[in-house]
Amino acid sequence: MNTYIIGEQAKYYEFGKPISSNAIVEMKVPAVFPLEEIVKIERRSEIQFSLKEDTRVYGLGENLGGINKRGGRYESYCRDEANHTEDKINLYGAHNFFVIEDKEKAIGYFVDFPGRIHFDIGFTNDDEFIITINGENFGLMKIEGSTPSEIITKFLKTIGKPYIPPKWGFGYFQSRWGYRDQKEIQEVVDTFQQHEIPMDGIYLDLDYMVDFKNFTVSRERFPDFEDWTKSLKEKGLYLIPIIDAGVKIEEGYNVYEEGVKGDHFAVNQEGEPYVAAVWPGKVHFPDFFQEKTRRWFGEYYRDLTKMGIEGFWNDMNEPAIFYDEKSLEEAVDMAIDCRGKNLNVHKFFHLKDTFSNLLNDEKYHQRFYHRMDGEKKTNEEVHNLYGNYMTQSAYEGLSRHLDHRFLLISRASSIGMHRYGGIWTGDNASWWSHLEENVKMMPLLNMAGFFYTGADTGGFGGQCSGELLTRWLQFSIFTPLLRNHSALDTRAQEPYAFDKRTLEETKHLIRLRYRLIPYLYSTYMKAVDKYEMMFKPLAFFYKESHYKEIEDQLLLGDELMIAPVVERGKTGRRVDLPEEMAKIEFADSGYTVEIVKEGPHYLAYQRDRLIIFLKKGHMLPLGDVAMNVKELKNEKLDLLVYMDENAEHLLYTDDGLSIDRNDQVKTIFSVIHREGDFLVDIKNPYKGLKVVNFSFLTNEGLVKKTHRINS
Amino acid sequence: MNTYIIGEQAKYYEFGKPISSNAIVEMKVPAVFPLEEIVKIERRSEIQFSLKEDTRVYGLGENLGGINKRGGRYESYCRDEANHTEDKINLYGAHNFFVIEDKEKAIGYFVDFPGRIHFDIGFTNDDEFIITINGENFGLMKIEGSTPSEIITKFLKTIGKPYIPPKWGFGYFQSRWGYRDQKEIQEVVDTFQQHEIPMDGIYLDLDYMVDFKNFTVSRERFPDFEDWTKSLKEKGLYLIPIIDAGVKIEEGYNVYEEGVKGDHFAVNQEGEPYVAAVWPGKVHFPDFFQEKTRRWFGEYYRDLTKMGIEGFWNDMNEPAIFYDEKSLEEAVDMAIDCRGKNLNVHKFFHLKDTFSNLLNDEKYHQRFYHRMDGEKKTNEEVHNLYGNYMTQSAYEGLSRHLDHRFLLISRASSIGMHRYGGIWTGDNASWWSHLEENVKMMPLLNMAGFFYTGADTGGFGGQCSGELLTRWLQFSIFTPLLRNHSALDTRAQEPYAFDKRTLEETKHLIRLRYRLIPYLYSTYMKAVDKYEMMFKPLAFFYKESHYKEIEDQLLLGDELMIAPVVERGKTGRRVDLPEEMAKIEFADSGYTVEIVKEGPHYLAYQRDRLIIFLKKGHMLPLGDVAMNVKELKNEKLDLLVYMDENAEHLLYTDDGLSIDRNDQVKTIFSVIHREGDFLVDIKNPYKGLKVVNFSFLTNEGLVKKTHRINS
């Protein structure tokens, strides 16, 4: 075992010869220190921790089961999991970072390993946390600190700054698997405009391609794609096409032919390109583990950027596999064998399950190989890096094709990929429990470096109701990635697809989202620059077990607490205030404020409202409503201030596009409450800011004051 | 349309010629009154209600989605649904009764129809409740009253008294699909005794039969079944075998041969016995719609009662169907057709889904027929009566074979069946959300007449943890049916199968269950006799929307509120007290009491405790711990009294076995608090009661007093 210090903050234990998981960017400096954890290595490796009565375990990023993972089992092994029931132990991301905290101390750990890792966190035995690593070669990073937040900041430094989207990436996006053609999408855009619902664009699902071939656009269904893309962009609207991991096997298709010629595809045991089936039927998978392949694949994105595209979503890159030739053949053989037989329960379920299990059978991962620095590795060994490297390929390609920021998200991910793109949380459903999981997952994703993220608002699979869409938006208007997306053959899910009530509610909320963009964008950039989380559990800041256990309320930035309604049929919810806060309730007609005491409450939260809680001594800036980010001017800013003796707010702004962010302005708003008056100071007002409307809330009431910027 | 009054309480509208759903027992008396609801009839029928902002809809029995069904969609169509995700609109029961309540009034409705009914309760449009009935002939019963409770009592009268189990049915039962033989089961019994965990018996899943043939016992695996059954019974332990709806097709098998000979099986279009496959492979389904078949099938239960059996569970009686010959053949043909093809996404999912959808395809229900009063009906038309009539058949048979009460539960049910047996809530999973659904479903099952009911504690499918088993028991020790049951190939789920901590906790809880039996049994009998619910939503008793919306706390009887922890990893929970109550916290060493004020709280609820809330002016009787119900003597009773000016409690006891309950004793405990003293009076002490230990709780503290009965 070799030991290192990383960036003067973290200890790193190297067992065997780890394959880099592409996560850590800070230097490893050899140093000598002992191993305190119990680690057993024997083909598989095992790390053991004992858990005290009050130990909590936070982390593991994109996983179900809430903020404190104690009591559950999880796996880091990227999976195309379409059915997010609570027994699922892995989803699309492999985020091997967690913090263990008890009354005495907190320690962070990162398991640096690209294959399968299993975490049994007091599930099998209540007081044992066992990590099983599917191999002998791995790194273990250990970070100590006085609080989870401090540890997480140290960790975020070791893995490097998250991807930064363009500012228009903070707009609202509509999406649907099943928008057939340009005409139908244009109608969606027009209907949004007709109802004065802002949007920044449309995600294009697979429907835009020719026979599911990457980097093609169906001319039949999108007759003037370039002109259309450009005319939309002039109005501030972006199209974001999907790219899949699998490349269709088809003679004459350039990506396929060049891939074969350049040896760019993952191979089977015989060294031939491996054949699996996804959307188009049979495909090859680009071997993104080869640098030349990353460069090669990244170049194809230019086919679409040339047409005006500035954003992409990389999908199916766990990679998802519907079947391979061998397994399909075996299943058909079994079906033939069952013909005319009298199948009892065991035989029948075996037949049925054989067909069900074709989908994403993990056996396939042992049947194809990647080339990494001249070595052949099965996909299983380096599985969690596939989507990571695909997105790196896209990021590096797009950085060559465009001279400004672009939008890029991926479904599969592992830590390290956060530097190249965001993630959406995959194929959730129109379930209330998935709204609740969305809330609880946000801080965990931040812990893993994923800041540009969000769930499919309203749910991807299944049937949404107007009530669910409204309630989901009451949360997701705070998430950096805000997309309403739904699957083929589900109920239409656009804000106007439900009853009149839902249209009014969702319109109100999406318009509020645009007013929140100055705040959200600033909070994002501050979090990136300071290596801090944007969404934070109450547990990280309040010591009483009462508040440590509240997971359906989150802190956002330094200013806000949000407590969305995540249950059907309610007109209010239980809210626990860990300190006195100002409750701000937005209605269509304006807002009301009320100071709410520390402790448990049941508070009304009607569907046509938006409620936030502002901490004492803090401010919330609200900008303009505009029909998209391009039109946002924010010459006038409303500042809601919950006064302590004084209050301060730091607002980051920039042009929203430049990669270096050299034009960043840090505006400082400060207020002192003295002798009944509010003394205001504004340092470094951003360009264009003309008027600031202050609303000072104190225990005595609300005072309004307008401040004009002298230019 | 004909109109009737039922039992002077309910209005009944008869559309066309309804097929009786076997639910209503009170007389229908012709009467003339107008129809106020909007009803449209056109092959299907539609009933429309408009929903106000504050309208709540309670009911529909065994369904997911909580107590207030507003905002969701449901179906009454019994289904073998193994995956209880929140989008599922029907489970095993069809319970067509609900109450609509708004600030002004409450009305109850029962849709008297044995086929498919769909309920869209503000899902599609927020303000519309649409009931779609799959036919033109049905009855609609309407019950008015000032409160939901009053309406429910009137409804329960119209459908007749619920099934009454023997007192030993209130014990704890262990079960598992996969207990291989007598030896393994005896080991389970012995291990319970060794750990001093009480139990009243074991449910036998399919493993006990010969080739899944009903009414057979494998002599290979159960070599001396009769002697064993009897020796267990002497110790107070019961074996409860499963009976399935499907009868194996096998030459020489008496049930099959006699069934064919007597024309007892449901037939296909050609009039031949319909062939479907379930556990044993190919089966016929008894046509329970024929009175002669009910009598015929019910006689076979004698084969087992002769061996000492006194309880049964009727399973798979929706009926579940794995495949039929036609559909399996078609699926195999499709697989052959796919051989060697390049299947894209649509073709692949079509293939995969064809095999998945073999299981319980509703098409099968159109392919077989029942004979009802000389008329042939497709199963689809009368689907929801199948399990109902099967259980009636068993009940009537067992009433002939035994001269005292017996235990009988069923998986499929519709209202009316509650007179013949209880239900368990089917194949749930070891999910925390299923514990929460268990809580919320209990009062709705009571509304539908099902009192002897409970969920599989710990969850049937999936992997349970010790924590989940403990938390589940903290709720289910209050449910009349208390069974820990789990599926083949899941983690062992007996109380001792986890860590030491779980063993201690679960043992403590199961022992407490036995101390609660006097109270639970009495509460059950009072509920039956008074036509009142045993488990009640807060919403029925408190007017503020705050308490109307709390669904994870229940009232039990007139005395208690229970608020179980239904989330993982918690040491407490939010509890909302609709009035001041006494919190009683049981630890292994005894109990502590504390008065908790009205309003929202966050209360500690450790895993090794049991917490209940006692209403003011009420008492909770606690009996002895015993190793089973047979051994319960209760010569000494502890009475916890939360004093108002006075307090009273009515305790029903009987011998626990007699059908007429003629020996029932109604003991009245009353206390008056006067001048610092507690004046106690006990009327009609039950036989054997010698000592009552009173604990009087007031705002001033706890006073203990022992009262001896003069015999």
HADDOCK unambig.tbl for C-alpha pairs under 7 A between the chains (distance, minus, plus):
assign (segid A and resid 70 and name CA) (segid B and resid 569 and name CA) 5.86 0.50 0.50
assign (segid A and resid 71 and name CA) (segid B and resid 568 and name CA) 6.74 0.50 0.50
assign (segid A and resid 71 and name CA) (segid B and resid 569 and name CA) 6.07 0.50 0.50
assign (segid A and resid 86 and name CA) (segid B and resid 431 and name CA) 6.67 0.50 0.50
assign (segid A and resid 87 and name CA) (segid B and resid 431 and name CA) 6.98 0.50 0.50
assign (segid A and resid 123 and name CA) (segid B and resid 465 and name CA) 5.80 0.50 0.50
assign (segid A and resid 124 and name CA) (segid B and resid 465 and name CA) 6.62 0.50 0.50
assign (segid A and resid 125 and name CA) (segid B and resid 499 and name CA) 5.84 0.50 0.50
assign (segid A and resid 278 and name CA) (segid B and resid 344 and name CA) 6.84 0.50 0.50
assign (segid A and resid 278 and name CA) (segid B and resid 345 and name CA) 6.46 0.50 0.50
assign (segid A and resid 279 and name CA) (segid B and resid 344 and name CA) 5.49 0.50 0.50
assign (segid A and resid 279 and name CA) (segid B and resid 345 and name CA) 4.61 0.50 0.50
assign (segid A and resid 280 and name CA) (segid B and resid 344 and name CA) 4.86 0.50 0.50
assign (segid A and resid 280 and name CA) (segid B and resid 345 and name CA) 6.50 0.50 0.50
assign (segid A and resid 281 and name CA) (segid B and resid 342 and name CA) 5.52 0.50 0.50
assign (segid A and resid 281 and name CA) (segid B and resid 343 and name CA) 4.96 0.50 0.50
assign (segid A and resid 281 and name CA) (segid B and resid 344 and name CA) 3.83 0.50 0.50
assign (segid A and resid 281 and name CA) (segid B and resid 345 and name CA) 6.54 0.50 0.50
assign (segid A and resid 282 and name CA) (segid B and resid 342 and name CA) 6.27 0.50 0.50
assign (segid A and resid 329 and name CA) (segid B and resid 339 and name CA) 6.69 0.50 0.50
assign (segid A and resid 332 and name CA) (segid B and resid 335 and name CA) 5.44 0.50 0.50
assign (segid A and resid 332 and name CA) (segid B and resid 336 and name CA) 6.26 0.50 0.50
assign (segid A and resid 332 and name CA) (segid B and resid 339 and name CA) 6.63 0.50 0.50
assign (segid A and resid 335 and name CA) (segid B and resid 332 and name CA) 5.44 0.50 0.50
assign (segid A and resid 335 and name CA) (segid B and resid 335 and name CA) 6.80 0.50 0.50
assign (segid A and resid 336 and name CA) (segid B and resid 332 and name CA) 6.27 0.50 0.50
assign (segid A and resid 339 and name CA) (segid B and resid 329 and name CA) 6.70 0.50 0.50
assign (segid A and resid 339 and name CA) (segid B and resid 332 and name CA) 6.65 0.50 0.50
assign (segid A and resid 342 and name CA) (segid B and resid 281 and name CA) 5.54 0.50 0.50
assign (segid A and resid 342 and name CA) (segid B and resid 282 and name CA) 6.29 0.50 0.50
assign (segid A and resid 343 and name CA) (segid B and resid 281 and name CA) 4.98 0.50 0.50
assign (segid A and resid 344 and name CA) (segid B and resid 278 and name CA) 6.86 0.50 0.50
assign (segid A and resid 344 and name CA) (segid B and resid 279 and name CA) 5.54 0.50 0.50
assign (segid A and resid 344 and name CA) (segid B and resid 280 and name CA) 4.87 0.50 0.50
assign (segid A and resid 344 and name CA) (segid B and resid 281 and name CA) 3.83 0.50 0.50
assign (segid A and resid 345 and name CA) (segid B and resid 278 and name CA) 6.48 0.50 0.50
assign (segid A and resid 345 and name CA) (segid B and resid 279 and name CA) 4.65 0.50 0.50
assign (segid A and resid 345 and name CA) (segid B and resid 280 and name CA) 6.50 0.50 0.50
assign (segid A and resid 345 and name CA) (segid B and resid 281 and name CA) 6.54 0.50 0.50
assign (segid A and resid 352 and name CA) (segid B and resid 355 and name CA) 5.43 0.50 0.50
assign (segid A and resid 352 and name CA) (segid B and resid 356 and name CA) 5.89 0.50 0.50
assign (segid A and resid 355 and name CA) (segid B and resid 352 and name CA) 5.44 0.50 0.50
assign (segid A and resid 355 and name CA) (segid B and resid 355 and name CA) 6.72 0.50 0.50
assign (segid A and resid 356 and name CA) (segid B and resid 352 and name CA) 5.88 0.50 0.50
assign (segid A and resid 356 and name CA) (segid B and resid 356 and name CA) 6.79 0.50 0.50
assign (segid A and resid 431 and name CA) (segid B and resid 86 and name CA) 6.66 0.50 0.50
assign (segid A and resid 431 and name CA) (segid B and resid 87 and name CA) 6.96 0.50 0.50
assign (segid A and resid 465 and name CA) (segid B and resid 123 and name CA) 5.81 0.50 0.50
assign (segid A and resid 465 and name CA) (segid B and resid 124 and name CA) 6.63 0.50 0.50
assign (segid A and resid 499 and name CA) (segid B and resid 125 and name CA) 5.90 0.50 0.50
assign (segid A and resid 546 and name CA) (segid B and resid 602 and name CA) 6.47 0.50 0.50
assign (segid A and resid 549 and name CA) (segid B and resid 570 and name CA) 6.46 0.50 0.50
assign (segid A and resid 568 and name CA) (segid B and resid 71 and name CA) 6.75 0.50 0.50
assign (segid A and resid 569 and name CA) (segid B and resid 70 and name CA) 5.92 0.50 0.50
assign (segid A and resid 569 and name CA) (segid B and resid 71 and name CA) 6.09 0.50 0.50
assign (segid A and resid 570 and name CA) (segid B and resid 549 and name CA) 6.48 0.50 0.50
assign (segid A and resid 600 and name CA) (segid B and resid 600 and name CA) 5.74 0.50 0.50
assign (segid A and resid 600 and name CA) (segid B and resid 601 and name CA) 5.65 0.50 0.50
assign (segid A and resid 600 and name CA) (segid B and resid 602 and name CA) 6.65 0.50 0.50
assign (segid A and resid 601 and name CA) (segid B and resid 600 and name CA) 5.62 0.50 0.50
assign (segid A and resid 602 and name CA) (segid B and resid 546 and name CA) 6.48 0.50 0.50
assign (segid A and resid 602 and name CA) (segid B and resid 600 and name CA) 6.63 0.50 0.50
